[in-house]
Amino acid sequence: MGVQGFQEYLEKRCSGAAIPVDLLKLGRTAGRPHHHPHHPGSLPPPPPARILIDADSGLQRLYGGYQTDWVCGGEWNAMLGYLSALSQACLYQGGLELVVVFNGTLGKERWPEWARQAQGQRQTAQLIVNHVGSKATPPPRAWFLPPACLSHCVRLAMFRFRVRVVQTLEDHHQEVLSLYRDFGFCGLIAQDSEFALCNVPAYFSSHALKLSWNGKNLTTHQYLLSEAVRQLGLKTQHLPCFAALLGNHILPDEDLAAFHWSLLGPEHPLASLKVRAHQLVLPPCEVVIKAVSEYVSSIKDLGNLDAVARDVFKQSQGVKPPYRNAPCGPGHASLFQNLPPLPDCNDSLSGTMGYTDWSAPYDQGGSRLTNHHTSAPSGPSHSPSSSSDGDETNDSSHHLTDKSSGWDAPSGRGGGGDGSHGSGSHGNGSGSHGNGSGSNIPSLLSMATRSHMDITTPPLPQVSDEVLRVAEHRHRRGLMYPQIYHILTKGEMKMAVCIEDDCNSELPPASLLFRAARQYSYGVLFSLAETHRRLERLAMRSRGPLDVPPVIVKEWSSGKSKSALTPELVPALCFREWTCPNLRRLWLGRASEDRSRRTRAFLACLRSDCPALLNPAQVPQHLLLMCCVLRYMMQWPGGGILQRHELDAFLAQAVSNQLYEPDQLQELTVEKVDSRGVQLASLFMAGVDTALLVNDVCGQPLPWEHCCPWGFFDGKLFQTKLARAAQDRLALFDMCEGQEELVSRVKKMRQAILDGINFTRPPPPLPPLSFLPPPPFYPLPPLYPPRPMGNMPPHHHPHHPHHHPAQHRPRGFPGLQSIPPQGGKLEIAGMVVGQWAGNKPLRGRGGFIMQVVSVGAGRG
């Protein structure tokens, strides 16, 4: 989109609009104590300046920025060391307090943009796989693709270093700006054109963020929007209209293409590119920015938006002004509205500190959850999620806890908990794309339509208000997997792209491999087992049929044979072995049996409900999540995902002493990067991501410290173990660095993982033909004895007195008649059209060899 190209234009085309700064130096200057002339002593030191980091656009720098071995599955201990140095440098060297905000929205209003990004990431993933397969070296840094589970790993690392974490709910950009303005932040570190166009006083680049080796300098670029506006010939009040006319997710480029070409005129050198091969061609972004800036600067009355709209859409035939009083679309007065300009603060971090009620550190006990739900209570609920099996109180002491904070004060900014967009996020709009009066209806070509397939699904089961309040509380504070709240309220989830080879038929895609685990987690979220039990009782009393309404969740992902704009309709499942308690009991139950139920639900979702995994002598507690993921991968029905030596490589690197030595891991070199190892590591980390979802769904039976991947996995170390195992598949002693104790630990974990699983299973047999439509040359079993044909002997009935069961017993596929040993002919209308020789009797089940002698031998 046009507006997204403004960030690059600001960096490359506006000289003097991006200046290098040292954030630690600015922080020390802002926090320097000032002496008052009337007081002999100095005043108390000011509180540390607070910096807001947008993790969505700065994920690569938070991962480390200099890592070239991200392709192996993630260097999590290296990332942990970098984030530790970053947080300590900000707090002790610069007096800066970091607050990291994560994108926890579903973002359906930006679906086409997300689909294009996902498609580009899939193409990058294929380039990575092809590069590693052909050259066995890490791919270029420009192809950086976030390792699976990276966002959650950064979030867990922030918990460890007691860095404040916030997670947006409905509109990421608006909630970040609201947080910045309402709580007196002194700077925003991001990389997004929409933040730049909102005239944030102190806006810094996240892509240019660099921490020196000694931790005394934290350099980046500060963007001066005032300088860019001056070079474009604009004023601050022009920015809302300028940003809207560049094109965005509400007013897309397709609607503005005719307007952009009209600004260039027929004499422009690029005018010949307007129509090429009967396809829509857009002008270059740089040309559009300059042309739109000239047009906006020539507008005499910015308040008369109707006149501006008529002029913009006059090139489209029969198009009326589609929007009224909203330069960037209906219902969105969020980013580009005419807000009062903020005071310029170009090279200073000074600012007001209205941020005194922020939450306490995460290791302190939590108080009662306050009701900050924007929607009013809907009365008593009769849904299974709201039913109670005991008198539990609303306590979450066994979870990640956090005191109520000032984030609850500006209520209504992120939307309500009913799944709809809140009024605070979307102004006065109703979500429709008509104007206020409804008299002017835009044409179909100019009207904003849904570009994704919105499939109607059955209504979701009702969830109690108490559960929704707890879900929103944990979501906003980053204490819960971000997709859980959207599954509860909207029945949808969005899945990230990981490194996969579309041409590799041996390994399934991650979205398909771990779908069953997600289906069971959906059943736990909506208390499907309790619903089944309740409906079974009603069916028994009424002696009627059992009718269970299906629970369907839309999974949005980009696949090989499907578009990212088409969801997968995935039904929720419940356990057959036992009845899982309802969600309220799992999340808020305090009894000792509730803790064991949480653990069992977690294990059952990952198909790991076996006693061996719960034995600390075999599986240490901090390795339980890893072993559950590996056991789940071993049970893939198709087989062939993990071989014996690959499983040993995963376990050997998890118990290796090098895992906790970041310096040794940094010096470790991989001679040849194995392509299959890259894909296995990506699948494994996608499984860890799914396990984090399941853990939060089941009430967090595993503490968050035991869910951190740096405690059991390192991609580069896994590659080295896998290389040793490939040379000698029985060299477990070498993989364990010659330590018998490590060999014993690996064998015990392997035994627990393979408990009850047949590791050397044959390939799956063909399904019986009775379940498939028969091919034309495989006749169905006849209802009557077949008619003799040619020289074939007549069929004998089994109850015939001369029938011998041992003769001509049909073997192999059901429905096929046995081939007689003496051969036969095929006659049609008295002519021999086929002839075959006899078969020698074969031992064993199935299989026959047909030898064709001639075809059409009877002709002529």
Secondary structure as the mmCIF struct_conf table of DSSP 4:
data_model
#
loop_
_struct_conf.conf_type_id
_struct_conf.id
_struct_conf.beg_label_comp_id
_struct_conf.beg_label_asym_id
_struct_conf.beg_label_seq_id
_struct_conf.end_label_comp_id
_struct_conf.end_label_asym_id
_struct_conf.end_label_seq_id
TURN_TY1_P TURN_TY1_P1 GLY A 2 GLY A 2
HELX_RH_3T_P HELX_RH_3T_P1 VAL A 3 GLY A 5
HELX_RH_AL_P HELX_RH_AL_P1 PHE A 6 LYS A 12
TURN_TY1_P TURN_TY1_P2 ARG A 13 ARG A 13
BEND BEND1 CYS A 14 CYS A 14
TURN_TY1_P TURN_TY1_P3 SER A 15 GLY A 16
BEND BEND2 ALA A 17 ALA A 17
STRN STRN1 ALA A 18 ASP A 22
HELX_RH_AL_P HELX_RH_AL_P2 LEU A 23 ALA A 30
TURN_TY1_P TURN_TY1_P4 GLY A 31 GLY A 31
TURN_TY1_P TURN_TY1_P5 PRO A 37 HIS A 38
BEND BEND3 PRO A 40 GLY A 41
HELX_LH_PP_P HELX_LH_PP_P1 SER A 42 PRO A 48
STRN STRN2 ALA A 49 ASP A 54
TURN_TY1_P TURN_TY1_P6 ALA A 55 SER A 57
HELX_RH_AL_P HELX_RH_AL_P3 LEU A 59 TYR A 63
TURN_TY1_P TURN_TY1_P7 GLY A 64 GLY A 64
BEND BEND4 GLY A 65 TYR A 66
BEND BEND5 THR A 68 THR A 68
HELX_RH_3T_P HELX_RH_3T_P2 TRP A 70 CYS A 72
TURN_TY1_P TURN_TY1_P8 GLY A 73 GLY A 73
HELX_RH_AL_P HELX_RH_AL_P4 TRP A 76 GLN A 88
HELX_RH_PI_P HELX_RH_PI_P1 ALA A 89 GLN A 93
BEND BEND6 GLY A 94 GLY A 94
STRN STRN3 LEU A 96 PHE A 102
HELX_RH_3T_P HELX_RH_3T_P3 LYS A 108 ARG A 110
HELX_RH_AL_P HELX_RH_AL_P5 TRP A 111 LYS A 135
BEND BEND7 THR A 137 THR A 137
HELX_LH_PP_P HELX_LH_PP_P2 PRO A 138 PRO A 140
HELX_RH_3T_P HELX_RH_3T_P4 ARG A 141 TRP A 143
HELX_LH_PP_P HELX_LH_PP_P3 PRO A 146 PRO A 147
TURN_TY1_P TURN_TY1_P9 ALA A 148 CYS A 149
HELX_RH_AL_P HELX_RH_AL_P6 LEU A 150 ARG A 160
TURN_TY1_P TURN_TY1_P10 PHE A 161 ARG A 162
STRN STRN4 ARG A 164 GLN A 167
BEND BEND8 GLU A 170 GLU A 170
HELX_RH_AL_P HELX_RH_AL_P7 HIS A 172 ASP A 182
TURN_TY1_P TURN_TY1_P11 PHE A 183 GLY A 184
BEND BEND9 CYS A 186 CYS A 186
STRN STRN5 GLY A 187 ALA A 190
HELX_RH_AL_P HELX_RH_AL_P8 SER A 193 LEU A 197
TURN_TY1_P TURN_TY1_P12 CYS A 198 ASN A 199
BEND BEND10 PRO A 201 ALA A 202
STRN STRN6 TYR A 203 SER A 205
BEND BEND11 SER A 206 SER A 206
TURN_TY1_P TURN_TY1_P13 HIS A 207 ALA A 208
STRN STRN7 LYS A 210 LEU A 211
TURN_TY1_P TURN_TY1_P14 TRP A 213 ASN A 214
BEND BEND12 GLY A 215 LYS A 216
STRN STRN8 LEU A 218 TYR A 223
HELX_RH_AL_P HELX_RH_AL_P9 LEU A 225 GLN A 231
TURN_TY1_P TURN_TY1_P15 LEU A 232 GLY A 233
HELX_RH_3T_P HELX_RH_3T_P5 THR A 236 HIS A 238
HELX_RH_AL_P HELX_RH_AL_P10 LEU A 239 LEU A 246
BEND BEND13 HIS A 249 LEU A 251
HELX_RH_AL_P HELX_RH_AL_P11 ASP A 253 LEU A 264
TURN_TY1_P TURN_TY1_P16 PRO A 266 GLU A 267
BEND BEND14 HIS A 268 HIS A 268
TURN_TY1_P TURN_TY1_P17 PRO A 269 LEU A 270
HELX_RH_3T_P HELX_RH_3T_P6 ALA A 271 LEU A 273
BEND BEND15 LYS A 274 LYS A 274
STRN STRN9 VAL A 275 ARG A 276
TURN_TY1_P TURN_TY1_P18 ALA A 277 HIS A 278
STRN STRN10 GLN A 279 LEU A 280
HELX_LH_PP_P HELX_LH_PP_P4 LEU A 282 PRO A 284
HELX_RH_AL_P HELX_RH_AL_P12 CYS A 285 SER A 297
TURN_TY1_P TURN_TY1_P19 SER A 298 SER A 298
BEND BEND16 LYS A 300 LYS A 300
TURN_TY1_P TURN_TY1_P20 LEU A 302 GLY A 303
HELX_RH_AL_P HELX_RH_AL_P13 LEU A 305 VAL A 312
HELX_RH_3T_P HELX_RH_3T_P7 PHE A 313 GLN A 315
BEND BEND17 SER A 316 SER A 316
TURN_TY1_P TURN_TY1_P21 GLN A 317 GLY A 318
BEND BEND18 ARG A 324 ASN A 325
TURN_TY1_P TURN_TY1_P22 PRO A 327 CYS A 328
TURN_TY1_P TURN_TY1_P23 PRO A 330 GLY A 331
BEND BEND19 SER A 334 GLN A 337
HELX_LH_PP_P HELX_LH_PP_P5 LEU A 339 ASP A 344
TURN_TY1_P TURN_TY1_P24 ASN A 346 ASP A 347
TURN_TY1_P TURN_TY1_P25 THR A 356 ASP A 357
HELX_LH_PP_P HELX_LH_PP_P6 TRP A 358 PRO A 361
TURN_TY1_P TURN_TY1_P26 TYR A 362 ASP A 363
BEND BEND20 GLN A 364 GLN A 364
HELX_LH_PP_P HELX_LH_PP_P7 GLY A 365 GLY A 366
HELX_LH_PP_P HELX_LH_PP_P8 ARG A 368 THR A 370
BEND BEND21 THR A 374 SER A 375
HELX_LH_PP_P HELX_LH_PP_P9 ALA A 376 PRO A 377
BEND BEND22 SER A 383 SER A 383
TURN_TY1_P TURN_TY1_P27 PRO A 384 SER A 386
BEND BEND23 ASP A 389 GLY A 390
BEND BEND24 ASN A 394 ASN A 394
TURN_TY1_P TURN_TY1_P28 SER A 397 HIS A 398
BEND BEND25 HIS A 399 HIS A 399
HELX_RH_3T_P HELX_RH_3T_P8 GLY A 406 ASP A 408
BEND BEND26 ALA A 409 PRO A 410
TURN_TY1_P TURN_TY1_P29 SER A 411 GLY A 412
BEND BEND27 ARG A 413 GLY A 414
TURN_TY1_P TURN_TY1_P30 GLY A 417 ASP A 418
BEND BEND28 GLY A 419 SER A 420
HELX_LH_PP_P HELX_LH_PP_P10 HIS A 421 GLY A 422
HELX_RH_AL_P HELX_RH_AL_P14 SER A 423 HIS A 426
TURN_TY1_P TURN_TY1_P31 GLY A 427 ASN A 428
BEND BEND29 GLY A 431 GLY A 431
BEND BEND30 HIS A 433 GLY A 434
BEND BEND31 GLY A 436 GLY A 438
TURN_TY1_P TURN_TY1_P32 LEU A 444 SER A 446
BEND BEND32 MET A 447 MET A 447
BEND BEND33 HIS A 452 HIS A 452
HELX_LH_PP_P HELX_LH_PP_P11 PRO A 458 GLN A 462
HELX_RH_AL_P HELX_RH_AL_P15 ASP A 465 ARG A 476
TURN_TY1_P TURN_TY1_P33 ARG A 477 GLY A 478
BEND BEND34 MET A 480 MET A 480
TURN_TY1_P TURN_TY1_P34 PRO A 482 PRO A 482
HELX_RH_AL_P HELX_RH_AL_P16 GLN A 483 LYS A 490
BEND BEND35 GLY A 491 GLY A 491
STRN STRN11 GLU A 492 LYS A 494
TURN_TY1_P TURN_TY1_P35 ASP A 502 CYS A 503
BEND BEND36 SER A 505 LEU A 507
HELX_RH_AL_P HELX_RH_AL_P17 ALA A 510 LEU A 513
TURN_TY1_P TURN_TY1_P36 PHE A 514 PHE A 514
HELX_RH_AL_P HELX_RH_AL_P18 ARG A 515 LEU A 525
TURN_TY1_P TURN_TY1_P37 PHE A 526 SER A 527
HELX_RH_AL_P HELX_RH_AL_P19 LEU A 528 SER A 542
TURN_TY1_P TURN_TY1_P38 ARG A 543 ARG A 543
HELX_LH_PP_P HELX_LH_PP_P12 VAL A 548 PRO A 550
STRN STRN12 ILE A 552 TRP A 556
BEND BEND37 LYS A 560 LYS A 562
TURN_TY1_P TURN_TY1_P39 ALA A 564 LEU A 565
BEND BEND38 THR A 566 THR A 566
STRN STRN13 GLU A 568 PRO A 571
BEND BEND39 ARG A 576 TRP A 578
HELX_LH_PP_P HELX_LH_PP_P13 CYS A 580 ASN A 582
HELX_RH_AL_P HELX_RH_AL_P20 LEU A 583 LEU A 588
BEND BEND40 ALA A 591 ALA A 591
HELX_RH_AL_P HELX_RH_AL_P21 SER A 592 CYS A 605
TURN_TY1_P TURN_TY1_P40 LEU A 606 ARG A 607
HELX_RH_3T_P HELX_RH_3T_P9 PRO A 611 LEU A 614
TURN_TY1_P TURN_TY1_P41 PRO A 616 GLN A 618
BEND BEND41 VAL A 619 VAL A 619
HELX_RH_3T_P HELX_RH_3T_P10 GLN A 621 LEU A 623
HELX_RH_AL_P HELX_RH_AL_P22 LEU A 624 MET A 634
TURN_TY1_P TURN_TY1_P42 GLN A 635 GLN A 635
TURN_TY1_P TURN_TY1_P43 PRO A 637 GLY A 638
BEND BEND42 ILE A 641 LEU A 642
HELX_RH_AL_P HELX_RH_AL_P23 ARG A 644 VAL A 655
HELX_RH_3T_P HELX_RH_3T_P11 ASN A 657 TYR A 660
HELX_RH_AL_P HELX_RH_AL_P24 PRO A 662 GLU A 667
BEND BEND43 GLU A 671 LYS A 672
HELX_RH_AL_P HELX_RH_AL_P25 SER A 675 VAL A 697
TURN_TY1_P TURN_TY1_P44 CYS A 698 GLY A 699
BEND BEND44 PRO A 701 LEU A 702
HELX_RH_3T_P HELX_RH_3T_P12 TRP A 704 CYS A 707
HELX_RH_3T_P HELX_RH_3T_P13 PRO A 709 GLY A 711
TURN_TY1_P TURN_TY1_P45 PHE A 712 PHE A 712
HELX_RH_AL_P HELX_RH_AL_P26 GLY A 715 GLN A 727
TURN_TY1_P TURN_TY1_P46 ARG A 729 LEU A 730
HELX_RH_AL_P HELX_RH_AL_P27 LEU A 732 MET A 735
TURN_TY1_P TURN_TY1_P47 CYS A 736 GLY A 738
HELX_RH_AL_P HELX_RH_AL_P28 GLU A 740 ILE A 753
TURN_TY1_P TURN_TY1_P48 LEU A 754 GLY A 756
BEND BEND45 PHE A 759 THR A 760
HELX_LH_PP_P HELX_LH_PP_P14 ARG A 761 PRO A 768
HELX_RH_3T_P HELX_RH_3T_P14 LEU A 769 PHE A 771
BEND BEND46 LEU A 772 LEU A 772
HELX_LH_PP_P HELX_LH_PP_P15 PRO A 773 PRO A 775
TURN_TY1_P TURN_TY1_P49 PRO A 776 PHE A 777
BEND BEND47 TYR A 778 TYR A 778
HELX_LH_PP_P HELX_LH_PP_P16 PRO A 779 PRO A 782
BEND BEND48 LEU A 783 TYR A 784
HELX_LH_PP_P HELX_LH_PP_P17 PRO A 785 PRO A 788
TURN_TY1_P TURN_TY1_P50 GLY A 790 ASN A 791
HELX_LH_PP_P HELX_LH_PP_P18 MET A 792 HIS A 797
TURN_TY1_P TURN_TY1_P51 PRO A 798 HIS A 799
BEND BEND49 HIS A 800 HIS A 800
TURN_TY1_P TURN_TY1_P52 PRO A 801 HIS A 802
TURN_TY1_P TURN_TY1_P53 PRO A 805 HIS A 808
BEND BEND50 GLY A 812 PHE A 813
TURN_TY1_P TURN_TY1_P54 PRO A 814 GLY A 815
HELX_LH_PP_P HELX_LH_PP_P19 LEU A 816 PRO A 820
TURN_TY1_P TURN_TY1_P55 PRO A 821 GLN A 822
STRN STRN14 GLY A 824 ILE A 828
TURN_TY1_P TURN_TY1_P56 ALA A 829 GLY A 830
STRN STRN15 MET A 831 TRP A 836
BEND BEND51 GLY A 844 GLY A 846
STRN STRN16 VAL A 852 VAL A 855
BEND BEND52 GLY A 856 GLY A 856
TURN_TY1_P TURN_TY1_P57 ALA A 857 GLY A 858
#
